[in-house]
Amino acid sequence: MSIRKSFLYRAIANKQTEANCEQWFELCRMLYNLALEQHIHAYRQQKKSISAYEQMRQLVELKKEYPEFKAVGSQALQDVLQRQDKAFKAFFRRCKQNNGKAGFPRFRGKDSYNSFTLKQAGWKLEGRYLYIKGIGRFKLFLSRPIEGDIKTVTISRARSGKFFVAFSCDNVPVKPLPKTGKKISIDVGCEWFLTDTKGDPIANPRLLNKSEELIKMRQQRVSHRIKGSNRRRKARVLLAKAHEKVANQRRDFHFKVAWNLVRKNDVIYIENMKAWTTKYRRLNRSMRDVAWFGFFNILRFKATEAGREVIPVPARNTTQKCFNCGRIVPKGLGDRVHFCPNCLVFLHRDHNSALNVFRDGQSLQSSKTLRIPSL
């Protein structure tokens, strides 16, 4: 069994290579805005959409009229048009779902387009060096070997100015772990990062709070600098590095917790929090800092890679319902203890929720197993 997997590496380059990358980013941004403008004009005037393939066929004429686009690889330009087309399709899908604000595709401002993708041609990998035609050489920090067949290569630049290279590979072999025969359910929260079926909690690291003073100070420095000045640019880079460090710490914490769960259990039941995605803008700062959705994505990926199973369970009433007798016991966000007046069960509310998720997950798994296929 094989899966598709991405390998991300830090990259460094000389000044000329960085300058060529900057030129590609700017031209890709210009093409994105031109394609978006054409898409909007066609829809308003002719009431029809232009597909990405139609716009790709117009690239030859575009290069004749604007020769500067000849400096960018054709596959990178095609990827820009595919991204813009995907943004429009996602907008129309959200309109049909009618889940709040649809989010119309926006024009990209300066320094807001920071990646491009190449496919089969235009690049060459030799050991720890990546050569991009028309740009130059990148030195990669290969923290792990690249596995499978490389399908795409994406060059990206973070707000801190660092460059990264991502290889998307097919036919990456799965490395299943030995079976343990154990199942577990987890309930995520803000007081504790998660609580499992046994009632064992994992502390919330609250990484954003620990770096709050540093971020606040650097944000004030940015606001005090003159717009367009070199000092403001340097202050913005320092602010971006502070945010990047928090994001890296959070991601590292998520990977360690996910790997620990996957290593010890064959099946993991989690809450299906799809309904929360439409309310993401309403989440408070603590909920955004804990990053439940990012953790669940990492957990699913690690489980697939190890041959484990992650089963999402409907989250409705998992907190309010008593796991022992099934009675609904209303609780507010400030109520941290579950006490059922019917069966006199007394335990932490997150532990009660984890037990409900475990029971519902087992019933859901058994119903799928016993389902009779239609003739």
N, C-alpha and C positions, 0 to 999 in steps of 0.2 A: 504494500500500500504506500502511496506517495501523496504529498500535499504541495500546495503552492506556498512559498515562504519568501519573506523579504529579509535581506541582510543589510544592515545600516552601519556605515563606517565613517569615522571622522577623516577629513581630508585637508591637506594644506597645499598651497600653490604659491608660485612667485607672483610678483606684481603684475607682470604682463598677462599671465593667465587669469588673474582676478579681474583685470581690466576688460579682457575679452569676454569673461562671464558677465560682467556688468552690462556690456553691450548687448549680449544675447538676451538677458533678462528684460532690458528696456525695449528691444524690438519685439519680443514675445508679448510684452504688455501692450504695445501699440497694436499688434495684430489682434489681440483679444478684444480690445476696445473697438477696432474697426469691424470685427465680426459681430460683436454685440450690437453695434449701431446698424449694421446691415440687417440683422435679424429683426430688430425693432421696427425699422422702416418697412421691411417686407410685410410684417404682420399688420402694421397700421394701414398701409396703402393697399395691399393685395389680399389681406386677411388669410395669409398662408405662412407657414414656417419654412425656413431654408434648412435643409439637412447639412450635416457636417461634410458629407461627401460632395455636395454641390459647391460648398465653399472651398474644399480642397482642390477641386478642378480649376478654381479661379486663381490659385496660387501662382501659376505660370504668368498670367497677365499682371498680377500684383508685382512680381519681381521685375517685370519689364518696366512698369511705371515707377516703382520705387526700388532701385538697384541695391539699396542698403540691406534689403531682406535676403540678398544672395549670400550674405556672410553667415546666415543661420542655417543649420542643417534642415533639410526638408522634413525629416521625421519629427524634429522638434516643433516645426511650424504646424504640422498635421496634428500633433498632440495638443497644441494650443486650441485649435478649432474643435477638437473632440471634447476638451474640458468645457469650452463655452457651450457646446451643444448639450453636454450632460447637465450643466447648470440650468438651462432652459427646460429640459425634460423634467428635472427635479421640481422646478417651479410649477409646471402644469400638474404634476402628480400631487403636490401639496394643495393646489387649488381644488382638485377633485376630492381630496380627502376632507377639505374644509376644516382643518384643525388649526384655527387661529390664523396668524399672519403667514402668508405664503412665502414672502421673501423674494422679490423680483431680483434677477441678476443685476449686479452693479458694475459700473465702469471701474477699472483699476487705476488708482492714483499712483503717484510717484513712489517708488520703492515698495510697492505692494504686490509685485509679481516676482517671486524669488525662487523659481524652480523651472526646469525643463526636462523632458524625457526623451531618450533615444531608444530605438529598438534594435534591429539587427545590424545596422551599419552606423558608421560615424564614430566608433569607439574601438579601443583595443586595450586589453588587460594583459600586462606583463609583470607577473609577480605582484609586488605591492605598488606598482605604478599603473595609473589609468591615463591613457592618451585619448583626448577628444579632438577630432579633426576641426580645425578652425579656432580652437581655444588654447590648448596646450596640455601640460602634464600635471596630474594630481598625484600626490603621495598619500597612500592610504595607510591607516593604522588597522591592520587586519587582526582584530581581537579574536576572531574565530574564522575557520575556513569557510569558503563559499561552497555550497552543496547544490546539486541538481543542475539544470540547464538554465542559463541566464537568458531571460526574455526581454527585460527592459532595464535600462540604467537611468537613474534620476539624479541629477545634480541639484542640490538645494543649498540656500544660504539662510542661516538663522538671523534673527534680528541682532544678535550679538556680533555678527560678522563672520562667524565660523561657517565653513563649508562642510557638507556631508554628501556622501554618495550612497544611494540605495540600489541594491541589485534585487530585482524580482525574479525568482527562480521557480521553474516547474520541475516536477519529478523529484522533489526532495524526499528522501526515504523517511518514513515514520519510524521512530525508535520507541516501541511500546515498553512500558515498565511491567515488571512481574505483578500478577494479580495479588491483591491483599484481602479481597472478600469484604471490604468495609464500605459502608455508605454513610454520608454525612449531609446535613443541611446547614445553611448559614443564613443569618439575618444581619444586614448591614445597618449602620446607624451613625450618629454623630458623637454621642457620648463615648461609645466603644466603636472601633472600626467595624468589627463584626463579632457575632456570638454564634457558636456552633451548637449542635444538638446536645452536647454534654454540658452546656452552660459555660464553657471556657471562653472568655472574651480575649480579643486582641486589641490592645490600646490604640487609640487614634493618635497618630504622631503630631497632628496639628502643625504641619510644616510652615504654612503661611503665617501663622501667629508668631513663630520663632524668628522669622525674617521680616516681620512687619516694620520694625524700626528702621532697618537698613533700606527697605524698599521706599518707605515714606521719605527718608532723607534724600535719596537719589531722585525721587519724583519731584521733590521741591527744587532740587538743583536744575532739573530740566525746565521746570516752569519759570525759573528766574533767568534763564539764558535767553538771549535774543534769537528769534526765529531766523533760521538760515545761517547762523554763525557756526564756526568750527567748534567752539566750546559746547554749544548745544548738541551738536552731533556726537561729541565724545561723551557728554552726560547721558544721552539716550542709549549709547552702547553699554555704559555701566549699569543703567537701569535694566536693560534687556538681559544682561548677564545675571543680575540678581533674580529676576523672574525665571530665567532658564535654570538656575541652580535649584530653585524650589521645585520646578517641574521635573527635573532629573531625579531629585530625592524622592518625590512622590512616585514616579514610575519605578524606581528601584525597589521601593517598599512594596508596591503592588506585585512586582515580579516575584519577590521573595515569599510573600504570603501565598500567592497563587501556586508557586512551585511546591510549597510545603503541603498545601491541601491536595494537590494532584498526586504527590508522591505517596501519601498515606491512604488515599481513598480511591476506590474504583468508580463510584458514582457520587456526584455532588449536586444537591438540589439547591437552587437559588430562586429568589423572587423575580418574577417577570415584571420589570419596571418600565415596560414600553409606554405605559400611560404617562409616565413622568417626563418623557422626552418632549411632549407638547407643552409642559409647564416648566421647562428648564430655565427660562428667563426669570421665573418666580423663585427659584431656589436661592436660599440665603448664602452668605459667604461660607459658613461652615460646611454646607452641603456641597458647594462647588470645590472646596478645598479637599474634601475626602474623595471626590471623583469616583462615584460608584460605577458609572457607565464605563469608564476607562478600565477599572479593575475587572469588571465582568468580561470585557473584550479580551483582556490578557488571560483571564482564567479559561475562557473557551479555547483560545489558541493553544495554551499549554496543555489542556486536556486532549485536544485533537492530536497534538504532536506526541503525546505519551500513550495514546490509545485508551484514554479515559472517557467518561461520559458526563456532560453537564446538562441537567434537565431544568428548564425554567418552569416555575409554578406560579399560577395566578396569585397576585399579592392581595387580593381583596379580603379584608377582615382577618388577615393573619395575625395582626396585633390585637384586635378587639376580641377575637374568639378564644375561649378557653380550650386548651388542647385536650383536657381530660374529659369534660362533659359536653363541649361544643356550645356552651351558652355564650352569648354576646355580652361582654363586659366593657362598656364604653370607657375610653381613656383619652385624656388630652395629651398634648405634647409634653407637658410638665409632669405627667404621671409616669414614673419610672418603674413602678412595681405592679405586677398583675396579682389581684386577689379576687377569686371567684366566690361569691356568697352562696353559690349552689353546692359546690363540692369542696369548698374551703382550701383550694389550691393556692399557695403563696410562693411566688418566685419572680424573678426579674422579667420585665415585659419583653426584652429582646430574646431571652431564653424561651419564653412561651411562644413567641413568634417563630423561632427556629424549629421548635417541636411541631408546630402547625405546618410549616413548610415541608418538614420531613414526612409527615403523615400524608399530606396532599400529593407530594411528589411520588410516594410509593403507590398510591392509588392511581395516579395518572400513568405511571410506568406500567402497572399491571393491566390497566385498561387498554393500553396500546399493544401490549403483548398478546392479550386474549382477543383482540379484534379479529373478526372473521372476514376474510377478503370477499368482496362481491364477485359473483359469478358472471 
